[in-house]
Amino acid sequence: MEKNTNIKNIERRIKEIAKDYEGRGFAVTINPNQTNLPDFLKGFEPDILATSETESVVIEVKSTKGNASQLKQFESLAQRISEHKNWRFELVFTNPIEQTIQNKYTNELPLEKIRSRISEVNVLLISNHYEAAFLLGWTTLEAAIRLKLDSEKNDSNNKPTLAIIKTIYSLGYINSHDYKKLEVLNQKRNLLIHGFDNSIDKNSIEQLLNIVTYVIGDSKEVVMNNWLESMDLDEYEDIYQLYQTVRYKNDYGSFTYSETDKITIGCTYIDGKLILEGEDEYMQFLNLIEQEYMDDMDAESWYGFKRAMDKDD
């Protein structure tokens, strides 16, 4: 652990991170002993080791005052860890300048400016300027989140990035899948702005833009979610009937399917219909049903599980 005047900030941040991972079901060890580390980490003394059934995370907390040589060592370590399946490295900085946004800088970016920035990101993306597109995309994401929170009377002033991301997730403005994506993208952002050679790909930028458009209400996913919510799908039989209708492109139960140049999905007990354009939106809606209603299980396994639970009751 870093021994300097920032030690209290670092210790506090370590406890915050440990609590966050524990809340997500990880087994957390602060300052793990060498005997608790795999062979490829022998000799390294991480601040936190967080493990779950699906992932292991090695976490180091630093101030931003590390020298270039030290940062290069972490870059090498991150690469070594990433070579092992289901392992990743997380480097967290505690610079209070980065963590606090002063009041004089808290005028929200207006919606039209956010939309304009999305267009600018797309121009950079088309030109293959991935790192510039990612950084502009990230600032646009933060602006969109702060605008959303403030519009809903949730003050985002003086709150760091991770805090507003957690807030917008806890309020239900993004789902768990997008929250997990943002955790990964935030690590890429940290590595990039602190000078690491962190390859940014097209997919990372597209993920950012998809979340931005969702937060500001411009994405098709918003329309899909609104249509789903209008039906109050509480019964698993209804959910399964809807999935069957979409999956097999045929009427099933209370749901209807028709296709011409566009796909139209209806429900007999509501007036509104959902219009999908093209295969991409079709697959997006099918995946959305699984994610939001089937706990990311495949439909048949989920339906079998629900029926078994019904019999037990």
PLY file of the C-alpha trace (Angstrom):
ply
format ascii 1.0
element vertex 313
property float x
property float y
property float z
element edge 312
property int vertex1
property int vertex2
end_header
0.00 0.00 0.00
1.24 3.47 -0.86
2.92 5.26 2.07
2.40 9.00 1.68
0.29 11.93 2.85
-2.72 10.57 0.98
-2.85 7.45 3.16
-6.16 8.33 4.85
-7.88 8.95 1.52
-6.52 5.67 0.22
-7.62 3.69 3.27
-11.10 5.21 3.11
-11.35 4.41 -0.61
-10.22 0.83 -0.01
-13.01 0.35 2.53
-15.56 1.85 0.14
-14.49 -0.44 -2.69
-14.46 -3.50 -0.43
-17.98 -2.73 0.80
-19.20 -2.24 -2.77
-17.83 -5.60 -3.93
-19.17 -7.38 -0.85
-22.58 -5.93 -1.65
-22.34 -7.54 -5.08
-21.67 -10.98 -3.60
-17.88 -11.07 -3.81
-15.65 -12.54 -1.12
-13.32 -9.66 -0.29
-9.87 -9.69 1.31
-8.07 -6.44 2.12
-4.27 -6.70 1.94
-4.35 -10.44 1.15
-1.45 -12.63 2.28
0.80 -14.19 -0.33
-0.68 -17.58 0.55
-4.08 -16.32 -0.65
-2.75 -15.30 -4.06
-2.34 -17.46 -7.17
1.17 -18.16 -8.43
1.02 -15.49 -11.15
0.54 -12.82 -8.43
3.31 -13.96 -6.09
5.44 -11.01 -5.05
2.70 -8.46 -5.69
0.80 -7.04 -2.69
-2.60 -5.83 -3.89
-4.82 -3.67 -1.73
-7.90 -5.82 -2.37
-8.66 -9.26 -3.75
-12.35 -9.75 -4.64
-13.54 -13.15 -5.84
-16.86 -14.62 -6.92
-17.95 -17.76 -8.74
-17.57 -16.01 -12.10
-14.82 -13.43 -11.65
-11.72 -12.51 -9.64
-10.59 -8.90 -9.36
-7.20 -7.62 -8.21
-7.55 -4.02 -7.01
-4.87 -1.44 -6.31
-5.74 2.00 -4.92
-3.33 4.87 -5.60
-3.18 8.63 -5.59
-2.50 10.19 -8.99
1.04 11.09 -7.92
2.67 7.85 -9.04
5.63 8.21 -11.39
5.79 6.93 -14.96
7.83 3.88 -14.00
5.27 2.83 -11.39
2.38 3.25 -13.82
4.25 1.18 -16.40
4.54 -1.61 -13.83
0.78 -1.57 -13.31
0.22 -1.67 -17.06
2.40 -4.77 -17.26
0.61 -6.31 -14.28
-2.81 -5.63 -15.80
-1.71 -7.36 -18.99
-0.41 -10.39 -17.07
-3.61 -10.71 -15.06
-5.84 -10.38 -18.13
-4.15 -13.43 -19.64
-5.84 -15.60 -17.00
-9.49 -16.49 -17.59
-12.02 -14.57 -15.47
-9.32 -12.42 -13.85
-8.96 -8.66 -14.25
-7.01 -5.80 -12.71
-8.61 -2.63 -11.40
-6.56 0.49 -10.70
-8.38 3.18 -8.69
-7.13 6.73 -8.16
-8.09 8.91 -5.20
-7.15 12.38 -6.44
-9.63 14.67 -4.63
-9.47 17.13 -7.52
-10.97 14.47 -9.77
-13.49 13.33 -7.19
-15.12 16.70 -6.53
-16.73 19.01 -9.04
-16.92 22.54 -7.72
-20.19 24.41 -7.79
-19.05 26.98 -10.34
-18.71 24.19 -12.92
-22.08 22.52 -12.33
-24.23 24.09 -15.03
-25.73 21.10 -16.82
-25.07 20.56 -20.50
-28.43 21.06 -22.27
-30.07 18.18 -24.12
-29.47 19.59 -27.59
-25.76 19.99 -26.83
-25.63 16.38 -25.66
-27.24 15.29 -28.94
-24.74 17.41 -30.83
-21.88 15.71 -28.99
-23.27 12.30 -29.92
-23.01 13.35 -33.57
-19.43 14.51 -32.99
-18.54 11.16 -31.42
-19.98 9.36 -34.44
-17.86 11.49 -36.78
-14.74 10.57 -34.80
-15.80 6.94 -34.81
-16.27 6.85 -38.57
-12.82 8.43 -38.94
-11.32 5.66 -36.73
-10.23 8.14 -34.05
-11.27 5.70 -31.34
-9.54 7.18 -28.30
-10.81 10.70 -29.01
-14.30 9.32 -29.66
-14.24 7.37 -26.40
-13.16 10.34 -24.28
-15.75 12.66 -25.85
-18.32 9.90 -25.48
-17.51 9.52 -21.80
-17.91 13.24 -21.09
-21.21 13.10 -22.98
-22.32 10.17 -20.82
-21.56 12.07 -17.61
-23.42 15.11 -18.92
-26.43 12.97 -19.80
-26.50 11.30 -16.38
-26.21 14.59 -14.50
-28.94 16.15 -16.63
-31.23 13.16 -15.96
-30.60 13.18 -12.22
-31.08 16.92 -11.89
-34.27 16.81 -13.96
-35.62 14.26 -11.49
-34.64 16.45 -8.50
-31.65 14.27 -7.59
-28.77 16.68 -7.04
-25.61 15.55 -8.85
-23.48 18.53 -7.79
-20.15 17.72 -6.13
-20.60 13.99 -6.77
-17.86 11.95 -8.47
-18.48 9.88 -11.57
-18.93 6.50 -9.89
-21.40 8.00 -7.42
-23.72 9.33 -10.12
-23.49 6.06 -12.05
-24.51 4.11 -8.94
-27.31 6.61 -8.27
-28.81 6.36 -11.73
-28.66 2.58 -11.50
-30.22 2.46 -8.03
-33.08 4.67 -9.26
-33.76 2.29 -12.14
-32.78 4.63 -14.97
-30.34 2.03 -16.33
-30.51 -1.75 -15.95
-27.97 -4.09 -14.39
-26.47 -4.99 -17.77
-25.69 -1.37 -18.61
-24.38 -0.81 -15.09
-21.92 -3.68 -15.49
-20.87 -2.30 -18.88
-20.21 1.10 -17.31
-18.03 -0.47 -14.63
-15.82 -1.98 -17.33
-15.88 1.17 -19.47
-14.93 3.28 -16.46
-11.79 1.18 -16.02
-10.90 1.80 -19.65
-11.51 5.49 -19.12
-9.22 5.55 -16.06
-6.41 3.78 -17.86
-6.73 6.02 -20.91
-6.75 9.40 -19.14
-3.80 8.40 -16.95
-1.61 7.61 -19.89
-1.85 3.83 -20.23
-1.66 2.20 -23.62
-5.25 0.98 -23.39
-6.67 -0.12 -26.72
-10.14 1.31 -27.29
-12.26 -0.56 -29.80
-15.35 0.38 -31.78
-17.59 -1.76 -29.59
-16.66 0.18 -26.42
-17.65 3.46 -28.05
-20.91 2.04 -29.39
-21.76 0.74 -25.90
-21.19 4.22 -24.50
-23.39 5.86 -27.11
-26.16 3.31 -26.63
-26.26 4.07 -22.90
-26.19 7.84 -23.51
-29.11 7.68 -25.94
-31.01 5.48 -23.49
-30.47 7.89 -20.59
-31.72 10.88 -22.60
-34.67 8.88 -23.93
-33.63 8.80 -27.58
-32.97 5.06 -27.98
-35.33 2.42 -29.34
-34.75 0.46 -26.12
-36.67 3.16 -24.25
-39.64 2.61 -26.58
-39.39 -1.16 -26.08
-39.26 -0.85 -22.30
-42.18 1.57 -22.22
-44.28 -0.84 -24.27
-43.37 -3.76 -22.01
-44.15 -1.75 -18.87
-47.56 -0.77 -20.27
-48.68 -4.41 -19.97
-47.66 -5.11 -16.36
-46.19 -8.51 -17.16
-46.39 -10.10 -13.72
-47.40 -13.66 -14.71
-44.68 -15.87 -16.10
-47.15 -17.47 -18.54
-47.72 -14.05 -20.15
-44.00 -13.40 -20.41
-43.44 -16.80 -22.00
-46.30 -16.24 -24.47
-44.79 -12.91 -25.51
-41.38 -14.50 -26.00
-42.90 -17.32 -28.07
-44.75 -14.78 -30.22
-41.56 -12.89 -31.00
-39.24 -15.90 -31.25
-41.44 -17.91 -33.62
-43.04 -14.93 -35.39
-46.58 -16.10 -34.82
-49.59 -15.22 -32.67
-49.42 -16.84 -29.27
-51.80 -16.37 -26.33
-52.64 -12.69 -25.92
-49.96 -11.50 -28.33
-49.96 -10.92 -32.08
-47.20 -10.77 -34.68
-47.26 -9.37 -38.21
-44.50 -8.47 -40.61
-44.43 -6.46 -43.82
-41.63 -3.94 -44.30
-41.69 -3.58 -40.51
-42.46 -5.90 -37.60
-45.57 -5.14 -35.55
-46.15 -6.78 -32.16
-49.46 -6.28 -30.40
-51.31 -7.32 -27.27
-55.05 -7.91 -27.16
-55.58 -6.02 -23.90
-53.73 -2.77 -24.73
-54.13 -0.37 -27.66
-50.50 0.48 -28.41
-48.36 -1.69 -30.70
-44.60 -2.05 -30.84
-43.00 -1.38 -34.22
-39.57 -2.89 -34.92
-37.45 -2.04 -37.94
-35.07 -4.68 -39.20
-33.30 -7.71 -37.79
-31.16 -5.73 -35.33
-34.17 -4.28 -33.50
-35.90 -7.67 -33.62
-32.95 -9.36 -31.90
-32.58 -6.46 -29.49
-36.19 -6.87 -28.34
-35.88 -10.64 -28.02
-32.74 -10.24 -25.89
-34.43 -7.53 -23.83
-37.23 -9.89 -22.81
-34.66 -12.43 -21.61
-32.63 -9.82 -19.75
-35.50 -8.01 -18.05
-37.89 -10.87 -17.33
-36.01 -14.18 -17.55
-32.95 -13.45 -15.40
-30.78 -13.85 -18.51
-31.70 -17.55 -18.73
-32.75 -19.07 -22.03
-36.54 -19.08 -22.36
-37.13 -22.81 -22.06
-34.95 -23.22 -18.97
-36.58 -20.22 -17.33
-40.09 -21.45 -18.12
-39.29 -24.94 -16.84
-37.91 -23.45 -13.63
-41.03 -21.31 -13.10
-43.34 -24.28 -13.69
-41.38 -26.42 -11.25
-41.63 -23.68 -8.63
-45.39 -23.52 -9.23
-45.74 -27.26 -8.62
-43.73 -27.03 -5.41
-46.10 -24.36 -4.16
0 1
1 2
2 3
3 4
4 5
5 6
6 7
7 8
8 9
9 10
10 11
11 12
12 13
13 14
14 15
15 16
16 17
17 18
18 19
19 20
20 21
21 22
22 23
23 24
24 25
25 26
26 27
27 28
28 29
29 30
30 31
31 32
32 33
33 34
34 35
35 36
36 37
37 38
38 39
39 40
40 41
41 42
42 43
43 44
44 45
45 46
46 47
47 48
48 49
49 50
50 51
51 52
52 53
53 54
54 55
55 56
56 57
57 58
58 59
59 60
60 61
61 62
62 63
63 64
64 65
65 66
66 67
67 68
68 69
69 70
70 71
71 72
72 73
73 74
74 75
75 76
76 77
77 78
78 79
79 80
80 81
81 82
82 83
83 84
84 85
85 86
86 87
87 88
88 89
89 90
90 91
91 92
92 93
93 94
94 95
95 96
96 97
97 98
98 99
99 100
100 101
101 102
102 103
103 104
104 105
105 106
106 107
107 108
108 109
109 110
110 111
111 112
112 113
113 114
114 115
115 116
116 117
117 118
118 119
119 120
120 121
121 122
122 123
123 124
124 125
125 126
126 127
127 128
128 129
129 130
130 131
131 132
132 133
133 134
134 135
135 136
136 137
137 138
138 139
139 140
140 141
141 142
142 143
143 144
144 145
145 146
146 147
147 148
148 149
149 150
150 151
151 152
152 153
153 154
154 155
155 156
156 157
157 158
158 159
159 160
160 161
161 162
162 163
163 164
164 165
165 166
166 167
167 168
168 169
169 170
170 171
171 172
172 173
173 174
174 175
175 176
176 177
177 178
178 179
179 180
180 181
181 182
182 183
183 184
184 185
185 186
186 187
187 188
188 189
189 190
190 191
191 192
192 193
193 194
194 195
195 196
196 197
197 198
198 199
199 200
200 201
201 202
202 203
203 204
204 205
205 206
206 207
207 208
208 209
209 210
210 211
211 212
212 213
213 214
214 215
215 216
216 217
217 218
218 219
219 220
220 221
221 222
222 223
223 224
224 225
225 226
226 227
227 228
228 229
229 230
230 231
231 232
232 233
233 234
234 235
235 236
236 237
237 238
238 239
239 240
240 241
241 242
242 243
243 244
244 245
245 246
246 247
247 248
248 249
249 250
250 251
251 252
252 253
253 254
254 255
255 256
256 257
257 258
258 259
259 260
260 261
261 262
262 263
263 264
264 265
265 266
266 267
267 268
268 269
269 270
270 271
271 272
272 273
273 274
274 275
275 276
276 277
277 278
278 279
279 280
280 281
281 282
282 283
283 284
284 285
285 286
286 287
287 288
288 289
289 290
290 291
291 292
292 293
293 294
294 295
295 296
296 297
297 298
298 299
299 300
300 301
301 302
302 303
303 304
304 305
305 306
306 307
307 308
308 309
309 310
310 311
311 312
